[in-house]
């Protein structure tokens, strides 16, 4: 047992360069102790953000190291006593340490520059009319329940309901540690096969909805957008937003002319607030666009199709004639679609991150 845990520690210290991370943390701690630390607000925010990212990996590892030492001491005590009175305590300690190690292992896969950020999730129905709108609403519920399960704060910041049922578009803002890192792999087309609740022929229907996950860009990430590269439009929001939203041009849409990327916000009563939110979403989309380019280039090296964009189907949810959810990238399967649609998608997230790690892409992102 002692040999096993020392090997685990050595492997991960080498793999994730924890020695270098520890030295960098000490350097940042010294910077924060300087009397003029808060003299430059932007620099101070950058230091705090970097320190938070380092501690997210280092503190769990240090906890694992302490558990390893305690477990070794407990095993030595049991060996000296020659009795089995410590067996149950040892088993419980191993169980806790194994669970914590698996969580640490998963967190250590989140090495991208924006993985620590909060996330925006936007859902659009695809082909299928009311069926697709209803499917988009089911996905919204799935991600809101995932957020609740993981104690993320979730706000619906933009929503347009369908004509009959479901939603035409929705954007939710998830706030929590590594929200973007965990959920970025959800980007793509999600396919549903079921008996239609809206028809009378009891026939199977196939519906599609696209999911896009963007990082919330914080103040430490500087993106310069030139005025001559931006087109700004205002519009009436419409929908069930009250008379103010329906009768005034409070909605704002920004288009980045060189790339054609657009972002809009209609959730706030104030045009000023919608303006700021639309610009923030545009910056997030542009950063995601650059990530997609890197992912596509990396995928070519493996003769693999890049898992990017709304045109790529990533997962199938089959409710009829059998029960199965399958991720087409990782081949991970759940035979309990109800559990998956209740927000329990951790198995799919874990499989996706491990696939990226196996290909080496995590370190490159």
N, C-alpha and C positions, 0 to 999 in steps of 0.2 A: 504493500500500500504506500509506504513512504517513497519507494522508487517511482511508483506511478505518478504521484502528485508532483514530485520534483521534476519529472520529465514534462508534465503538462505546463508547469510554470516556465521552464526553460524554453519550451517550444513557442509559447505565446509571447514571451519577452523578446525572442528573436524575430518572430513573424511581424509583430506590430511595433517594433522599435520602441519599446516602452522605456528603455534607458534614455533615449534621446528625448522622449516626451517628458520624462521626469525632470531632466535638466532644463528643458524649455519652461516647464511650470515654475521651477525655482527662479528662473530669470524673470518671469512675469510677476511672481510674488515680490521680488525685489523692486521692480518698477512701481508696483502699487504702493509700496512703503515710502516712496520718495515724496517729500513735502509738496512738490509742484505737480503731482500726478494729475490732478483735476484741472490743471491750467489749460490743457488742450483737451476739450471735451470729446472731440471725434477720436483722437488717439486713445483716450481712456476707455471709450466704449469698445474700440477694437481690441484692446488688451483684455477687457472683461469677457468679451465674446469668445476670444481664443482660449482664455483660461477655463471658461465653462465647458468648451468642447474637449479640452484635455482632461478635465476632471471627470467627464462622463465616461472615459475609458479607464483612467488611472485609479479612481476611487473603488470601482468594482473589482479591479485586479488586486488592489491592496487588501480588500476584504477577503478575496479568495486566498491570498497568501496567508492571512491570519487564520482562516479556516483550515488551511493545509497544515499549519504549525500545530493548531489545537488538535487536529485529528491525529497527527503523528504522535503527539504527547499522549493522547488517549490510548492509542494502540500499544505504545510502549508500556503504559500502566497496566493494560490488560495482560500483556505478555508476562510482566513481572509477577502479577497476582496468580496467574495460571488458572483463574476462574472465568466463568462465563457471565459474571454479573455486569460486565461492560458491553456485552454484545449488542443489546438493544440500543444503547446510547450511540455506539459506533455506527450501527445501521442507520439510525436517524441522522447522524452527522454526515454520513456519506450521501444520503438522499438529498439533504439540504445543499450540500456543497455541489453535487452534480447538477441540481436545478439551477443554482446560481451560476455555475460555470457555463451552462448552456445559454443562459441569458447574456452573460458576458461575451460569449462567442458570437452571438447574434449581433449585439451592439458593436462589437469590434469590426463587423463587416461594413459598417456605415462610415466609410472613409471619404465620401465625396465632399467637395467644398461647401455644398449647401444642404447636406444631409441633416444637419442639426436644426434647420429652420422649421418654422411653422409651415403649414401647407394650405393651398387652395385646391379644392376639388370641384371641377365643373363637369356636369353630366348633360348630355344631349341625346334625345331619342333619335334613332335612325329610321330606316324604312319600316313601315308597319302601322302607321297612323296611330289610332288610339291604343293599340296593343303596345307599341313602342313607347308611347308616353307613359303608360302604366308601368312598363318595365323600368323606365328611367326613375320613376318614383320608388320602385322596389329597391333599386340600387342606392338611392338617396337614404332610405331607411337603413340599409345594410351598413353604410359608412357612418351614419349617425349612431348606430348601436355599437359599431367598432369603437368609435370615439368614447362612448359611455363606458364600455368595458375597460378602456385603457386610461380613463380619467382625463381625456383631452377635453378642452372647452370647444364646443362646436357652435358656430353661428351661421345661419342661412343668410347670406348677404345679398343674394340676387335670385329671384325666382319668377318664372312666368308659367302659369298653369296651362294645361292642355284644354282644348275646346270642350271635350267630353269628360275626360278623366286624365289623371297623371300630370306630368309636367312637360313643358316645351324646353325649358332650360333651367338650370339651378346651379348656383355656386355656393359652396360652404367653406368656411374658414375654420381650420382646425389649429388649435393652439396647444402645443405640448412638446416635450423633448423629442427630437428626432422624428417629428410627425412626417416631414417630407421624405426623410431617408427610408422610413418603413413603407410608406405608401406610394412612392414614385413608380414602383413596378405595376401599379394598378392602371397606368395609362394604356389605353388601347380600346378595342371594341369588345364588348361583353355580349354574348349570344344566349338567348333564352328559348327553350323549347317546352311548350306546355299546352294543355287544353285551354282554349280561349274562354275567359270568364265573360266575354262580351258577345259571343256568338251563340247560335242555337244548334249548330250542326255537330257539336262535340268533336270537332276536328283539331288536330295538333296545329299550333301556330308557332312560327319562328319570328322572334323579335330581336332587334339589335339596339344597343345604346353605346355611345362613346363616352369614355371617362378620360379626363385630362387632369393631371396632378402637377401643380406648380409650387415652387418654393416662395415663401414670403420673404421678400428682400428687405433686410434690416439696414440700419443706418451705417453699418460697417462695410457694406458693399456699395461701391460707387459706380453708377451707370450714367454716362453722359449722353443725353439725347438732345440733338440740335433742333432748334425750333423749325428750321427749314426742312427737317425730315419728318415732321409730325403734322398730321391733319386732325383737326378737332371738330367734332360734330356734337350738337345738342339735339335732344328729341324729347317728346312727351312719353312718359313711361307707360301709360296704359295699365290695364289689369286692375286687380283689387288693391290698389295702393292709396285710395282716398282721393278726394277732389283735388287736393294740392298737386299730387303727382300726376293726375290725369289731365289737368288743365294747364300746367306750367311745364316749360322745357327744362326739367331738372336732370334728365338723363344725359350722360356724357359718354362719347365714344372717341377713343384715340386710335389712329392708324399710323403705324410706322411705315412710311412710304418705301424705303429701300427694300424691306422684307415683305411688306404686305400684311404683317401681323397686326391684328386689331384687338382692342379690349374695351369693354364698356361697363358702366355701372349705372343702375337705376334704383338701388335699394334705399338710398337716403332721400329725405325730403329736400335737402340742400344741394343745389347744383355744385357748390364749392366742395362739399364732402364727396360727392360722386366724382368730381374731377380728380381729386387726390387719389381715390380708390382706383379709378380707371387707369391712371398713370402708373400706380403701383402694380396693377395686374399686367399692364403692358411690359413693364420691366421684367416681371417674373416670366412672362412668355418668351421674351428675348433671351433670357438666361437659359430657359429650358430648350430653346431652339439650338443654342450652342452645345448644350449637353447632348442633344439628339445627333448632332453632326459627329461628335466624338464617338458616340455609341455606334453609329453606322460605320464609321471608319474602323472601329475595333472589330465589329462583327465581320467585316470583309476578310479580316486576317484569319478568321476561323471558318470561312466559307459558310457563314451563317446569316440568315435573314435578320436584319435589325428589328428589334421589337419597339418600334416607335410609330407615332402618328395614329390618327383615328382610323386609318385604313387597314390596320393590322389586328386581326382577331386574336385575342389572347386567352379567352376562357369561355367555356360552354357550360351553361347551367341547364341540365335536362331534368324536367319534372315528369314527362311522359315520353315514351312508354316505360321507362325505367328511371331510377333516381340516381343522378350522378352529377357532380361538378368536376370538370377537368380543366387544368391549365395546360394549354397547348404548347407552352414553351418549356415547362419543366416536367410535364407528364404527372404532376401531383394530382391525386384524385381524392375526392370526398364522396362517400356514398350517402351522405346526409345533407341534401340541399337546404332543408329547413334550418339546420344548424348554421350553415354557411350564410344564408340570407339573414340570420339573426346577428350577423356581425362577427362571427367566429372565423376569420380569414387568416389567422396567424400561421396556419400550416402552409398556405399558399405564399405568404410573405417570406417565411423562413426558406421555403424551397427556392424561391426566386433569388434571394440574397446568396444562398449557397451556390446556386448555379453561376452567379456573377463572380463569386469568390473563386470557384473552381477554374473559371476561364481567365482569372487574373484581372478582370475588368474593375473590380472594386478598388484595387490599388491605383488604377489608371484614371479613375473618374475624378 
